[in-house]
Amino acid sequence: EKIHSGAACACVAAVDPPSPVLGRITKSVLCVIPDHDGTSARMAPADSATTGMDLFDRWRTFRSRFERRLRRVVGRDRLVRDVLLHEVDDECLHIDYVLPAGRRVLFVDLLEYGGRVFGAETLRQWTILDRGGRHVLDNPLFALQAKKEAMRNLLRGVGDSDGYLVFPENTVIGRDIPGNVVTADVFFDRLEGGVTEGGGEASLASRWDEIVGRLEMSRPS
């Protein structure tokens, strides 16, 4: 197999046995899309209705737009991106962003799909319908819960934490999906309310360097 990390494309001649990272190989040309839990990559056939590179470009555009807005709200110096946390069995969990929000440390993972999202807290898989067709992904709440536990352990004695899964602004989220899965616009409405909350921001800011230090120490060597 030949993987170009910069373009996030993979040209696969054969995988035998199938790689746990690449998943089931159905086409000879595939594109790697960053996964929501940071532990594996989703693979999309290059000739599908919405190609893997289309999804990657959409994810990259959404992330750039989201990050610019995030920096305006919380400030560049208080935003930590691409955090890796140790988990059991030497596995790692990836988090897109960590930031202070009121009395809590907030972490955020982005999901690149627009359209309509159908799912529920206990369902194993969720379905997204958009202009590119139908997409199925593993329930991202399972990975979010693992990250909540890891962050809770990491920040014990320093502060509380909470996590959000954020979809693009044009996404319609099903009514059975929990409230910590939101669109970007809803997320920023909540974030701006938390940052301006009286009294909480100063106490958390005074320990932010310690929090960042713990996040750095958790990164695998």
C-alpha positions in Angstrom: 0.0 0.0 0.0 1.1 3.6 -0.7 -0.2 6.4 1.5 0.4 10.1 0.8 -0.1 11.8 4.1 -0.2 15.3 2.8 -3.0 14.7 0.4 -4.7 12.2 2.6 -5.0 9.7 -0.3 -4.2 6.0 -0.3 -3.6 3.9 -3.3 -4.1 0.3 -2.2 -3.0 -2.6 -4.2 -4.0 -5.3 -1.8 -4.5 -5.8 1.9 -4.5 -9.4 3.1 -5.5 -9.7 5.9 -7.6 -6.5 5.9 -6.0 -3.8 7.9 -7.9 -2.7 11.1 -7.1 0.9 10.2 -8.1 0.7 6.5 -11.2 -1.3 7.2 -12.8 -3.3 4.4 -11.3 -2.6 1.1 -13.8 -2.5 -1.8 -12.0 -0.3 -4.4 -8.4 0.1 -5.5 -8.3 3.9 -4.9 -9.4 5.2 -1.5 -9.2 8.4 0.4 -8.4 8.7 4.1 -10.8 10.8 6.2 -9.9 11.8 9.8 -12.1 9.7 12.1 -14.3 11.2 14.8 -12.6 9.1 17.6 -9.1 9.6 16.4 -8.3 5.9 16.6 -8.9 4.9 13.0 -9.6 6.2 9.5 -12.7 5.9 7.5 -12.1 4.8 3.9 -14.3 6.0 1.1 -14.3 4.6 -2.5 -12.9 7.3 -4.8 -15.7 6.8 -7.3 -18.5 7.0 -4.8 -21.2 9.7 -5.2 -19.4 11.8 -2.6 -15.7 10.8 -2.8 -13.5 10.5 0.2 -11.5 13.6 -1.0 -14.8 15.6 -1.2 -15.4 14.7 2.4 -11.9 15.5 3.4 -12.1 18.9 1.6 -15.4 19.7 3.4 -13.9 18.7 6.7 -10.8 20.9 6.2 -12.9 23.9 5.1 -15.3 23.4 8.0 -12.4 23.1 10.5 -10.7 26.3 9.2 -13.9 28.3 9.4 -14.7 26.9 12.9 -11.2 27.6 14.2 -11.2 31.2 13.0 -14.4 31.8 14.8 -13.2 30.0 17.9 -10.1 32.1 18.1 -12.2 35.3 18.0 -14.3 34.1 21.0 -11.7 32.5 23.3 -8.4 34.0 22.0 -5.5 32.2 20.3 -3.4 31.8 23.4 -6.2 29.8 25.2 -7.0 27.4 22.4 -5.3 24.0 22.4 -5.8 21.9 19.2 -5.1 18.3 18.3 -4.8 16.8 21.8 -3.8 13.2 22.2 -4.8 11.4 25.4 -3.6 8.1 26.6 -6.2 5.5 27.2 -6.2 1.8 28.3 -4.2 -0.8 26.3 -1.8 2.0 25.0 -4.5 3.4 22.7 -4.8 7.1 22.1 -7.8 9.4 21.9 -7.7 12.4 19.6 -9.5 15.7 20.5 -9.8 18.5 18.0 -9.9 21.4 20.4 -9.7 22.1 24.2 -10.6 25.5 25.6 -11.8 27.3 28.8 -15.5 28.0 28.9 -16.9 29.5 32.1 -16.2 27.2 35.0 -15.4 24.2 32.8 -12.7 23.0 30.4 -14.5 22.3 27.1 -13.4 19.9 24.4 -14.8 19.8 20.9 -14.7 17.2 18.1 -15.9 18.2 14.6 -17.9 16.1 12.3 -17.7 17.1 8.6 -21.1 15.9 7.4 -23.9 18.3 6.5 -27.5 17.4 5.6 -29.7 15.5 8.0 -28.4 13.4 10.9 -30.5 10.5 12.2 -29.4 8.7 15.4 -29.9 8.2 19.1 -27.8 7.7 22.2 -28.0 3.9 22.2 -27.9 3.2 18.5 -24.7 1.5 17.2 -24.7 3.5 14.0 -26.0 6.9 12.8 -27.1 7.8 9.3 -26.5 11.1 7.5 -28.4 12.1 4.3 -26.9 14.9 2.3 -26.5 16.0 -1.3 -23.8 13.3 -1.8 -26.0 10.5 -0.7 -26.3 8.3 2.4 -23.4 7.9 4.9 -23.3 5.6 7.9 -20.9 6.2 10.8 -20.4 4.5 14.2 -22.2 6.3 17.0 -19.7 9.1 17.9 -21.2 9.3 21.4 -19.3 6.2 22.4 -16.0 7.8 21.6 -17.1 11.1 23.2 -17.9 9.2 26.5 -14.4 7.7 26.5 -12.9 11.1 26.0 -15.0 12.5 28.9 -13.6 9.9 31.2 -10.1 10.5 30.1 -10.4 14.2 30.5 -12.0 13.8 33.9 -9.1 11.7 35.1 -6.6 14.1 33.6 -8.1 17.2 35.2 -8.9 15.7 38.6 -8.4 18.4 41.2 -8.1 21.2 38.6 -11.6 21.6 37.0 -14.6 20.0 35.5 -14.8 19.2 31.8 -17.5 18.6 29.2 -17.4 17.7 25.5 -19.3 18.5 22.3 -19.7 17.0 18.9 -20.1 19.8 16.4 -21.6 19.5 12.9 -21.5 22.2 10.1 -24.0 25.1 10.3 -26.3 23.7 7.6 -26.8 20.3 9.4 -30.3 19.3 10.6 -29.9 17.1 13.8 -32.5 14.6 14.6 -34.6 15.1 17.8 -33.4 11.8 19.4 -29.8 12.9 19.4 -28.6 14.3 22.8 -28.0 18.0 23.4 -24.2 17.9 23.3 -24.4 17.1 19.6 -25.0 20.5 18.0 -24.4 22.6 14.9 -21.6 25.2 14.9 -24.0 28.1 15.3 -25.7 26.5 18.4 -22.3 25.7 19.9 -21.1 29.3 19.6 -24.3 30.6 21.1 -23.7 28.4 24.2 -20.0 29.1 24.3 -20.4 32.9 24.3 -22.9 32.5 27.1 -20.5 30.4 29.1 -17.5 32.7 28.6 -19.4 35.7 29.9 -20.6 33.9 33.0 -19.7 35.9 36.0 -16.9 34.7 38.3 -16.1 31.4 36.5 -13.7 32.6 33.9 -11.1 34.3 36.2 -10.7 31.2 38.4 -10.2 28.9 35.5 -7.9 31.3 33.7 -5.6 31.3 36.7 -5.0 27.6 36.3 -5.0 27.4 32.5 -1.2 27.0 32.2 -1.4 24.0 34.5 -4.3 22.5 32.4 -2.3 23.0 29.2 0.7 21.3 30.9 -1.3 18.3 31.8 -2.6 18.0 28.3 1.0 18.2 27.0 2.1 15.5 29.4 -0.7 13.2 28.3 0.6 13.2 24.7 2.3 9.8 23.9 6.1 10.0 23.7 
